[in-house]
Amino acid sequence: MAISLEDIAIQLQEISEGQNRIEETLRGIQHLYKDILDIDEASAYTGLKKSYLYKLCSERKIPHYKNSGKMLRFKKSDLSEYQLRNKVKSIYELEDEAINHLKY
């Protein structure tokens, strides 16, 4: 059974598309293995849009760094702290605080 050039071209196109999907997936999870993130990785890590991250940076509401080329960088730990900044205490934590306050 002979394979036509058209069949080979179709198979190569499918392989190329598969490779592109794999590369896109790897770019999407790259932030999982890094401590310092760029704007795209920070957006993927936090789920925040890049435009919103830029706004937070310009308003100095989120910790960030600029390298010599003025490219934004973020420490993953800073982003995690930012996302957890407004903790809502459980009823048990509030009760413990009230008891400790009454003791002193």
Backbone bond lengths (Angstrom), bond angles and torsions (degrees), N, CA, C in turn:
res aa  C-N    CA-C-N  psi(-1)  N-CA   C-N-CA  omega(-1)  CA-C   N-CA-C  phi
1 M - - - 1.454 - - 1.523 108.39 -
2 A 1.273 116.16 122.02 1.469 121.65 -177.65 1.526 109.56 -90.44
3 I 1.317 114.22 141.62 1.470 120.53 177.41 1.517 107.79 -100.37
4 S 1.312 114.92 130.00 1.463 118.53 -178.44 1.536 110.38 -81.18
5 L 1.296 114.65 160.59 1.459 120.33 176.66 1.528 110.98 -61.56
6 E 1.294 115.91 -32.65 1.468 120.37 178.51 1.527 110.50 -65.33
7 D 1.344 117.07 -41.82 1.467 121.11 177.82 1.527 110.70 -63.34
8 I 1.325 116.46 -41.41 1.466 120.80 178.50 1.527 110.02 -63.71
9 A 1.308 116.88 -42.58 1.464 121.31 179.52 1.529 110.67 -62.32
10 I 1.313 117.05 -40.92 1.468 121.55 178.87 1.525 109.90 -64.81
11 Q 1.339 117.12 -44.03 1.463 120.74 179.40 1.532 111.25 -64.22
12 L 1.327 116.62 -40.81 1.470 119.78 177.42 1.526 111.22 -63.75
13 Q 1.313 117.17 -38.62 1.464 121.56 177.55 1.521 110.43 -63.71
14 E 1.334 117.63 -42.27 1.464 121.41 178.61 1.528 111.17 -65.04
15 I 1.327 116.67 -39.84 1.463 120.68 177.20 1.519 110.26 -63.93
16 S 1.310 116.40 -43.40 1.466 120.90 179.46 1.527 111.22 -62.58
17 E 1.323 116.95 -42.79 1.465 120.86 178.55 1.527 110.84 -64.34
18 G 1.337 116.69 -39.64 1.458 120.63 177.29 1.523 111.23 -63.95
19 Q 1.310 116.67 -42.20 1.462 121.02 178.00 1.526 110.28 -62.53
20 N 1.318 117.39 -41.19 1.472 120.77 178.38 1.522 111.10 -62.45
21 R 1.343 117.22 -40.10 1.466 120.59 178.28 1.525 110.82 -64.99
22 I 1.311 116.99 -41.07 1.471 120.87 178.37 1.521 110.36 -63.40
23 E 1.329 117.29 -46.22 1.470 120.91 179.46 1.519 111.14 -61.73
24 E 1.323 117.43 -40.31 1.465 121.28 178.69 1.526 110.85 -64.51
25 T 1.319 116.62 -41.91 1.466 121.05 177.52 1.518 110.86 -62.66
26 L 1.318 117.16 -44.16 1.466 120.63 179.09 1.527 111.41 -62.68
27 R 1.334 116.83 -40.17 1.474 119.47 176.92 1.528 110.47 -63.18
28 G 1.321 116.24 -34.56 1.458 121.10 -178.83 1.513 114.26 -70.12
29 I 1.332 117.40 -25.80 1.469 119.85 -179.05 1.525 112.78 -109.84
30 Q 1.302 117.11 2.68 1.463 122.41 -178.30 1.521 111.71 -56.03
31 H 1.321 117.37 -34.45 1.460 121.77 -177.94 1.527 112.86 -64.06
32 L 1.322 117.17 -18.58 1.462 120.19 -178.55 1.525 112.50 -67.25
33 Y 1.318 117.38 -22.52 1.459 121.57 -173.17 1.520 113.46 -112.11
34 K 1.310 117.43 9.99 1.465 121.01 -177.12 1.526 110.23 -121.12
35 D 1.331 116.03 152.14 1.465 120.94 175.83 1.526 111.66 -96.26
36 I 1.326 117.10 -29.38 1.460 122.86 179.41 1.524 107.44 -111.69
37 L 1.329 115.82 126.27 1.461 121.17 -173.98 1.521 111.46 -117.55
38 D 1.330 116.07 147.34 1.459 120.00 170.99 1.531 108.30 -87.25
39 I 1.304 117.03 -177.14 1.467 120.75 -173.96 1.534 111.60 -63.51
40 D 1.330 117.55 -39.58 1.466 120.27 -179.99 1.530 110.86 -66.03
41 E 1.325 115.54 -44.03 1.463 120.11 -179.67 1.528 110.97 -67.95
42 A 1.338 116.57 -38.65 1.464 120.51 177.75 1.526 110.71 -63.59
43 S 1.307 115.98 -38.85 1.463 120.75 177.81 1.526 110.48 -64.09
44 A 1.331 116.51 -44.63 1.463 120.01 178.87 1.526 110.80 -65.83
45 Y 1.323 116.99 -39.40 1.462 121.77 -177.55 1.532 111.76 -67.13
46 T 1.337 116.73 -43.09 1.463 120.70 -175.73 1.521 113.41 -90.15
47 G 1.321 116.49 -23.12 1.461 119.80 -174.01 1.519 112.34 82.19
48 L 1.339 116.46 7.51 1.460 121.00 178.12 1.523 109.45 -91.25
49 K 1.315 116.54 146.29 1.456 120.34 177.36 1.523 109.76 -67.64
50 K 1.330 115.52 149.95 1.472 119.79 179.42 1.522 111.09 -59.21
51 S 1.311 117.23 -40.35 1.467 120.06 -178.88 1.524 110.75 -62.40
52 Y 1.326 117.41 -36.04 1.462 120.92 178.77 1.529 110.28 -71.01
53 L 1.332 116.91 -39.04 1.466 119.62 175.59 1.524 111.06 -61.35
54 Y 1.335 116.66 -42.94 1.474 120.34 177.09 1.529 110.23 -59.26
55 K 1.324 116.49 -42.70 1.464 120.89 179.55 1.531 110.39 -62.71
56 L 1.327 117.14 -46.74 1.466 120.62 178.81 1.525 111.05 -59.46
57 C 1.325 116.32 -39.31 1.469 119.94 178.81 1.522 110.97 -67.02
58 S 1.310 117.24 -44.60 1.467 119.69 -178.34 1.527 111.58 -65.29
59 E 1.330 116.47 -28.79 1.466 121.03 177.75 1.529 111.84 -90.57
60 R 1.328 116.41 2.22 1.469 123.50 -179.07 1.532 112.06 56.17
61 K 1.309 115.55 40.72 1.464 120.72 -179.43 1.522 112.50 -100.35
62 I 1.321 116.72 -7.83 1.461 120.85 179.77 1.532 107.67 -136.02
63 P 1.326 117.81 136.19 1.462 119.54 179.49 1.533 111.03 -64.92
64 H 1.303 116.14 135.17 1.459 120.67 178.94 1.517 109.29 -156.14
65 Y 1.309 115.56 170.86 1.460 123.05 -178.84 1.515 108.15 -133.74
66 K 1.332 115.56 151.98 1.458 121.09 174.32 1.516 107.70 -122.49
67 N 1.333 115.84 127.96 1.449 117.78 175.53 1.527 109.15 -83.05
68 S 1.306 117.98 -176.94 1.468 120.96 -174.59 1.522 112.91 -60.09
69 G 1.316 117.17 -25.51 1.457 120.60 178.03 1.518 112.42 -89.45
70 K 1.324 117.20 10.29 1.460 124.26 -179.52 1.529 112.84 64.59
71 M 1.318 116.06 21.75 1.458 119.84 175.45 1.525 108.03 -81.26
72 L 1.323 116.37 134.04 1.456 120.63 -179.35 1.513 111.17 -74.40
73 R 1.325 114.81 140.28 1.449 122.12 175.30 1.523 107.88 -134.16
74 F 1.324 116.17 150.17 1.452 121.81 -178.65 1.517 109.13 -133.34
75 K 1.329 116.02 140.91 1.458 119.96 170.33 1.521 106.68 -84.16
76 K 1.311 115.23 132.29 1.458 119.65 -178.55 1.524 110.61 -57.37
77 S 1.340 117.02 -39.00 1.467 120.18 -179.30 1.535 111.08 -64.57
78 D 1.348 117.51 -36.29 1.469 120.51 176.96 1.525 111.06 -64.28
79 L 1.326 115.91 -40.43 1.467 119.72 179.51 1.526 110.97 -65.64
80 S 1.326 116.37 -39.61 1.463 119.86 178.20 1.526 110.55 -64.47
81 E 1.325 116.45 -43.83 1.467 120.21 178.19 1.525 111.00 -62.42
82 Y 1.324 116.50 -41.11 1.462 120.47 178.97 1.526 110.43 -60.05
83 Q 1.313 116.47 -44.15 1.458 119.57 -177.29 1.523 112.37 -70.22
84 L 1.326 117.17 -22.13 1.468 120.88 -178.84 1.531 112.28 -105.74
85 R 1.312 117.65 18.82 1.470 121.69 -171.07 1.525 114.35 -70.92
86 N 1.283 119.89 -24.37 1.464 122.26 -175.58 1.527 110.72 -112.80
87 K 1.307 115.40 67.46 1.456 120.39 -177.52 1.524 110.61 -66.42
88 V 1.305 115.64 137.31 1.454 122.24 173.61 1.526 105.85 -102.35
89 K 1.324 115.75 116.42 1.465 120.61 -175.98 1.519 110.62 -73.43
90 S 1.318 113.55 145.61 1.462 119.36 177.72 1.529 108.90 -74.69
91 I 1.283 116.78 164.64 1.461 122.22 178.43 1.529 110.51 -59.86
92 Y 1.339 116.44 -34.63 1.460 120.67 -179.60 1.527 111.17 -68.66
93 E 1.319 116.78 -39.33 1.468 120.21 177.13 1.529 110.36 -65.24
94 L 1.321 116.15 -40.77 1.463 119.88 178.99 1.530 111.27 -65.67
95 E 1.328 116.16 -40.31 1.471 119.88 177.63 1.525 110.81 -63.25
96 D 1.319 116.78 -43.19 1.470 120.90 178.03 1.531 110.70 -60.93
97 E 1.319 117.00 -42.53 1.466 120.24 178.56 1.525 110.94 -63.32
98 A 1.330 116.00 -42.15 1.469 119.98 -179.75 1.522 110.29 -64.29
99 I 1.300 117.34 -43.11 1.478 121.39 179.24 1.523 110.11 -62.69
100 N 1.342 115.76 -46.22 1.472 119.58 179.54 1.528 111.75 -64.27
101 H 1.320 116.43 -35.42 1.466 120.68 178.68 1.536 110.67 -66.68
102 L 1.329 116.30 -40.34 1.462 120.74 -179.34 1.523 112.01 -70.45
103 K 1.338 116.42 -28.99 1.454 121.20 179.34 1.530 111.28 -67.45
104 Y 1.297 116.87 -31.78 1.474 120.54 -173.68 1.459 109.59 -107.86
